[in-house]
Amino acid sequence: AEDVTDIKFSPNGRYLAVASREQCIDLYDVPYDFNRLGVCTGHSGAVLHIDFTVDSKFLRSSDQASEVLYWDVPSCKQHGRGRDLKDAEWATN
């Protein structure tokens, strides 16, 4: 496995997101023995930072090329309109 670059629990405690140099984010279901729910793929470089919205419905990620992507939780589908989330409250900065 490639190096893990960031790990975050969702604010509601339900999900665990794990970013890596493999250009993806693995999403796990905490209450169900950390069953993997999906993989968020689409970055062109190593994912360096991840963050959940305070309501745990979305995840944002940035990579080494300064690309920022947004994801629906828990589907791991890319949320193509990041501007819809510009006023979202994020769990960390």
Secondary structure, 3 states (H helix, E strand, C coil): CCCEEEEEECCCCCEEEEEECCCEEEEEEHHHCCEEEEEEECCCCCEEEEEEECCCCEEEEEECCCCEEEEECCCCCECCCHHHHCCCCECCC
